[in-house]
């Protein structure tokens, strides 16, 4: 299993950014996927999750209405569209694979190395 | 909102000693609890899920227990590679998502 995130950057508050995660080494189509972030020197925060069928999307309250998770099962890719970015969104964003096939458990058994998003003027 | 509280925040242990890490949930979560290990500069690694099920590749010195609101991760005979930060995570169905605890740092005494 390999998960490779990309798209992190330095952006100004209020701007948008799109993160991507390229997945390989497993049947991407049958697993839920997640984004988890970690602010510098801080703990882990689950951000968003999407089920294998692409019809159930869940978000943390802190990002609801601003972030959108999506996936392209034809390209084994996961995305996170981030709008109205705030300084408190500054973090390393990890892509993660759910442990169970065809059901979303929110247990993440494989993680990428992360992509850094910095929100600052 | 489900809150996960870990204790202690820092645990100083000598190699070869055992360590007991605690995690308390603000609401009952059955056995829907996972433990992760994170070393500096690395992504988290899943150790335990469903409170006590160890991931296949994880050494048997790691064990998890508990249910409801009180959970424990036990590391018997710490090895040098076990010094890290450990996070618990609840994953009950509602609200959806997985809330992490603030982490326990296991450091060399």
Interface residues (C-beta under 8 A of the other chain):
Chain A: X34 X36 X43 X44 X45 X46 X49 X58 X59 X60 X61 X94 X99 X104 X105 X106 X107 X108 X109 X111 X112 X113 X114
Chain B: X1 X34 X36 X38 X43 X44 X45 X46 X49 X55 X87 X89 X91 X96 X97 X98 X99 X100 X101 X102 X103
